[in-house]
Amino acid sequence: MTEVATTATKATAATRWVAGLFSAALVLVVLQGLWAGMFIEQDSDLWVFVHGRGAEASILTAGIATVLAFATLRRHRSLWVVGAVFTVVLVLIAYLGGLISDDGLDSLIPVHVPLAMGSLLLGTWLAVKSWRLVRE
C-alpha cells in the first residue's frame, strides 16, 4: 500500500516538473519577442546576444521537459510528442536566426518570425496540457 502511494507521489512530482519546465520554456519564447524588439529598436549587439542566449535556454528547457515527459509520463503520448515537435521547431528557429544574424540572410526573417509565433502556440498548448495533468 505504501509503494502505491509513493509511486503516485513521484508521478505527481514528475508531472509538476514537466509542467514547470514547459512553462519556463514558454516564458523564454515570449521573452524572445521582447528581446528581438529591443535589438531592432536600439540596433544593439547586446540584445542580439541576449536573444541568441535566450533561444539556447528555451531549447534546453524544452528538451529537458520533453525527455522528462517521455521518461515519466509515457502514457500521455501527446505531451511528449508535441514537446519533441516544440523542441525541433525551436532548433529550426534558432538555426534560421543564426543565418539571419551571422550570414546576413535577412530574406529569412519572413520565415523566422511566423515560426516563432507558431512556437508560442505549441508552448502554450504544452503548458496548459501539462498543468491540467498536475490537477488530475
C-alpha positions as CSV (number, residue, x, y, z in Angstrom):
1,M,0.0,0.0,0.0
2,T,2.8,2.4,0.8
3,E,4.5,1.6,-2.5
4,V,1.4,2.7,-4.4
5,A,1.3,6.0,-2.6
6,T,5.0,6.6,-3.2
7,T,4.6,5.9,-6.9
8,A,1.7,8.3,-7.1
9,T,3.6,11.0,-5.3
10,K,6.6,10.5,-7.7
11,A,4.3,10.7,-10.7
12,T,2.8,14.0,-9.4
13,A,6.3,15.4,-8.7
14,A,7.4,14.5,-12.3
15,T,4.3,16.0,-13.7
16,R,4.9,19.2,-11.8
17,W,8.5,19.3,-13.1
18,V,7.3,18.8,-16.7
19,A,4.6,21.5,-16.3
20,G,7.1,23.9,-14.8
21,L,9.8,23.3,-17.4
22,F,7.3,23.6,-20.3
23,S,6.0,26.8,-18.7
24,A,9.6,28.2,-18.3
25,A,10.3,27.4,-22.0
26,L,7.1,29.3,-23.0
27,V,8.2,32.3,-20.9
28,L,11.6,32.2,-22.6
29,V,9.9,32.2,-26.0
30,V,7.7,35.2,-25.1
31,L,10.9,37.0,-23.9
32,Q,12.4,36.3,-27.3
33,G,9.9,38.6,-28.8
34,L,10.7,41.3,-26.3
35,W,14.5,40.9,-26.9
36,A,14.0,41.0,-30.6
37,G,12.1,44.2,-30.3
38,M,14.9,45.7,-28.2
39,F,17.7,44.9,-30.7
40,I,15.5,46.1,-33.6
41,E,14.7,49.4,-31.8
42,Q,18.1,50.1,-30.4
43,D,20.3,48.4,-33.1
44,S,22.3,46.8,-30.3
45,D,24.6,43.8,-30.4
46,L,23.9,43.3,-26.7
47,W,20.2,42.5,-27.4
48,V,21.2,40.3,-30.3
49,F,23.4,38.3,-27.9
50,V,20.7,38.1,-25.3
51,H,18.2,37.0,-27.9
52,G,20.6,34.2,-29.0
53,R,21.3,33.0,-25.5
54,G,17.5,33.1,-24.8
55,A,17.0,30.8,-27.8
56,E,19.5,28.4,-26.4
57,A,17.9,28.4,-23.0
58,S,14.5,27.8,-24.4
59,I,15.7,24.9,-26.5
60,L,17.5,23.3,-23.5
61,T,14.4,23.8,-21.2
62,A,12.0,22.4,-23.8
63,G,14.3,19.5,-24.5
64,I,14.7,18.6,-20.8
65,A,10.9,18.8,-20.3
66,T,10.3,16.6,-23.3
67,V,12.8,13.9,-22.1
68,L,11.3,14.0,-18.6
69,A,7.8,13.7,-20.1
70,F,8.8,10.8,-22.2
71,A,10.5,9.1,-19.3
72,T,7.8,9.6,-16.6
73,L,4.6,10.3,-18.5
74,R,4.8,8.0,-21.4
75,R,1.1,7.2,-21.4
76,H,0.5,10.9,-22.2
77,R,1.8,10.5,-25.6
78,S,0.5,13.8,-27.0
79,L,2.5,15.6,-24.3
80,W,6.0,14.3,-25.2
81,V,5.3,14.1,-29.0
82,V,4.2,17.8,-29.1
83,G,7.2,18.6,-26.8
84,A,9.5,17.0,-29.3
85,V,7.9,19.0,-32.1
86,F,8.2,22.1,-30.0
87,T,11.9,21.5,-29.3
88,V,12.6,20.8,-33.0
89,V,10.8,23.9,-34.1
90,L,12.9,26.0,-31.6
91,V,16.1,24.5,-33.0
92,L,14.9,25.4,-36.5
93,I,14.0,28.9,-35.5
94,A,17.4,29.3,-33.8
95,Y,19.2,28.0,-36.9
96,L,17.4,30.5,-39.1
97,G,18.1,33.2,-36.6
98,G,21.8,32.4,-36.8
99,L,21.7,32.6,-40.6
100,I,20.0,35.9,-40.3
101,S,22.4,37.5,-37.9
102,D,25.7,35.7,-38.8
103,D,25.3,35.4,-42.6
104,G,23.1,38.5,-43.2
105,L,20.3,36.5,-44.8
106,D,17.6,39.0,-43.9
107,S,15.3,37.3,-46.5
108,L,14.7,34.5,-43.9
109,I,13.0,36.9,-41.5
110,P,9.6,36.3,-43.1
111,V,10.1,32.6,-42.2
112,H,11.8,33.1,-38.8
113,V,9.1,35.3,-37.3
114,P,6.0,33.2,-38.2
115,L,7.7,30.1,-37.0
116,A,8.4,31.9,-33.7
117,M,4.7,32.8,-33.5
118,G,3.9,29.1,-34.1
119,S,6.2,28.1,-31.3
120,L,4.2,30.3,-29.0
121,L,1.1,28.2,-29.8
122,L,2.9,25.0,-29.2
123,G,4.4,26.2,-26.0
124,T,1.0,27.5,-24.7
125,W,-0.6,24.1,-25.5
126,L,2.2,22.2,-23.7
127,A,1.9,24.4,-20.6
128,V,-1.9,24.2,-20.4
129,K,-1.9,20.4,-21.1
130,S,0.8,19.7,-18.5
131,W,-0.8,21.8,-15.8
132,R,-4.1,20.1,-16.4
133,L,-2.3,16.8,-15.8
134,V,-1.0,18.2,-12.5
135,R,-4.5,18.9,-11.4
136,E,-5.8,15.4,-12.2
